[in-house]
């Protein structure tokens, strides 16, 4: 069964988010673990978690995926920003495991002109101190990035991080169709999807890929621009997205829409559109 969902708010609680996912015909969803542009973290009562788990089971909504705020930068040369990143990684691994989330996604970070090697060392040290000691049932997923500015996040970067940490079982990868397009993959071509699969296998390994952010792209391959577009309205369009969704090595992944909608109902429209494409394809 295709697991297709979207990014939803939890400001009104996990039960509300679960009910909204059901109303949108989503069977998985993602959410920010705390204020995406700040540091505030919402207290999640045990009763809310229990009720949400019951609702998820009833409506077959799984997995749920936390996403760390954009303010987390594990590669930062600034001691203040770096300390904040470590605190959030450690705290939210525990918070999200308690909340019943299966995965926690984070952007690896930006070296801010300090250089790739320096940035990678900071990320590895941050995870060594704040991820390895807190490792539990939840998987931490490093997201692939477009290569914008001083971003770290190629598959080769992620492989280096995972290797340096000793290949921990619960450290994985989240692919992003828009970011990968920006990084140079042209998914309008099926051979480019095969190239992606080959690179994944050579670097991080396919078993470590646990989720896919399904976004169209405002810009063409190799732009190194991270600009999401509505489903079917960007460079990838129907054909590029279907090439990814239907690939045998990817179709089992939970797929999360992070497109620039004005209202959450538009996610429901995009989910329906994708399922209509799949009905035609099959």
N, C-alpha and C positions, 0 to 999 in steps of 0.2 A: 504493500500500500504506500502510495506517495505521501510523505509527510511534508505538508506545505502550510506555511503560516506567515506571520508578520511581526513587526516590532510594535508592542503595545505598552500602555502606561500601567504602572502598579500603584499610582498615587491613591486610588480608591480601594486598593487591596487586591490580593491574588484571586479571590473569588470573582470579583468584578472583571478582572482581566480574563479569567477563564471563560466567563459567560460571554464576554465580548468576542473572544476567539471563536466560540461556538456560533455566535450570531453571524460571523463573517465566513463561516464554513472553513475555518482554519483548524487543523488538528495538531498544531504545534505553535509555540510563540516565543518571542524573545522580549526582554525588558531591560531597562537600565537598573543596575543594582543600587544606584544613588543618583543624586542630581548630576546630569551629564556634563554640565559646565561648572560644577562646583564641588563641594565636599560633603554636603548634607546627606545622611543616611537615615532612611525611615525605619523605625522599630516595627518588627513584624511579629505580632502576637502568636503564640502557639495555637490558639483556637482558630485563627485565620488560616494558618498553614494546614491544619487538620481538615477544615471545611474545603479548602482549595484542592487538597489531595482527593477528597471524595468526589468533587465535581470533575476533576481531571479523569478519574477512573470511569465515572459515569458517561462522560462524553468522549472518551478515548483521545485525550489531548496529551501528547507526549512526543518528544521531550520538551521541557521548558528550559530556556537558555538565558542566563544572566549575561549582561554586557557591562564591563567596567566603564566608568565615565571617561570622556575624552581628555580630561585633565590628568589622567594617569600617564606618566612618561617614564618608563623604567630605564631609558637610555639617557635621561637628562644629565647634563654636566652641572646643573644647579643642585646644591645639596638639599635645599628646601624641597624642590620638586621631586627629587629622587627619594627623599625620606617619605614624602606623601605617597608616592607610588608604592613603596614597600608596605606602608601601613594599610593602604586600601587592598592590595593583593592579599595580605594575610587576613585582614578582617573580613573581606567579602567572600573569600573561600569558605570560611566558617559560617557566615551569615547565609550564603546561598545553599550550602549543603543542608543546613538546618531548615531552610525554606523548601527543600525538596527538588531544587534544580539539578538537572543532570550534567549541564555544562556551564562553564563560565568563560566568556570570550574577552580577550584584551588585545588592543593594538600593541605591538612590541615596543614602539617608542621612536623618538627622533633624537639624533645625536647633536642637533643644533650646532652644526659646523665643527664639532669636536672630532669628527672622523668616524667612519664605519667601525673600525676595530675598537676604538674607545667606547662607542655606543654598545657594541656587542658585549664587551666586558662588563659594562654597567648592568645590562639586562641579565646576563648570566649570574652576576653577583647578587642582584636583587632577588632573582628566583631561588637562588641557592639559600638565601637567608629567610625568604618570606613565603616561598611555595613548598620547597621540599619538606620543611618541618611541619607544615600544616596539611600535607597531602592526606586526603581521605577518599570518600567515594566519588566525589565530584571531579570531573576532568577539566583542567585549565586548557583552553584552546588559544593558540597564538594565531592571529589573523594575517593573511597575506595582504600586502599593501601595494599601492600603485607606483611607489618610488618617487612620490612628490617631495620636493625639497630634500631634507636630510632624513627622511623616513627610513627605518629599517623594517624589512618585511618581505624580502624575496624568499622563495622556497629554500634557496641556498642558505640565506641568513637563518631561517628557522631550523634547518637541519644542523647548523653549527651550534645553535643554542641548545637544542635537544641533546646533541652528542656531548657537549661540555658538561651537561648536568647528569650524564650517565644513562640516558634514554629512560627516564622514569615512565612507568606504565600509564599514568594519568596525566601526561602532558601531550596534548594533541594539536591539531591544526584546524582552522576554519578557513575555507576558501571563500573568496568574494569575486563574483563574476565581473563586476565593474572594475575593481582594483586590478584583477588579472588582465583585463582588456587594456587598462592604462599601462600595465607593465610590459605589454607587447604581444599578448595572445589574441589572435583573430578567430573568434569562435563561430564566425560565419562559415569557416572552413572546418570540415570534420577532421582533417588531418592535424589541425591545430589543437583540437580537443585531445587527439591521440598524443600530440607532443606534450601537452599538459600532464596527461596521465603518466607518460614516460618520465618526465622530470620529477613528478611527485614520487614515483617509485624509486627513482635514483637518489632522491634527497631525503625526504622525511619518511617515505614509505606509505603506501595506501592505507594500511590499518590505522594510522594515526589521524587520518582525515575524518572528522566526526560531524561536520556541519558545512553547509554552503549558504552564504548570503547571496540571494538571487536578485540582482539589480541590473537594469539596463544602464547604458553608459552614454553620457552626453558627448563624449569625445571618442575618437577612433583609437585603434591599437597603437601603443607606443607613446601616447601623449603624456604619460606620467601625471595625469590629472585624475583626481578622485572626485568625480561629479556624477552622482547617481541620477538616473532618469526613470520616469514611469515605465512600467512594463509595456514593451512593444513600441515605444515612442523614441527610442534612442538608437545608437549604432547597432546593437545586437539584434533588436527586433525579435520577431517570432522565430526565425530560423536559428539565430545564434543561441537563443535561450533554450530552444528545444534540443539543439545539439548537446548542450550540457545536461539538461534534465534527463534525457533519455539514454545517456551513456551508461552502459552496464556497471561501470565502476563508481558511478555517482548517484544513480537513481534511488539508492537506498538511504541517502543522506537526508536529514531534516533540512528543508530549504526555507529560508527566512527572507521575506521581502523587507527592504529598508528604503523603499522608493519615496520620493518627495510628495507625499499626498497632503491635501489640505484638510481632509477629514478621514477618520478611520474607516468609514463605509467604503471609501475608494480602494482600500485593501481587499475588501470583499469582492469588488468588481474585478480587481486584478487576479485574485485567486480563481474566480469563475472563468476569466479569460484564459488563463493557463490551462485549466482543466478542459476547456472547450478545444484548445489546440491539441491537447493530448488525445482527446476523443477522435479528432480528425486523423491524427498521426497513427493511432492504433487501428 
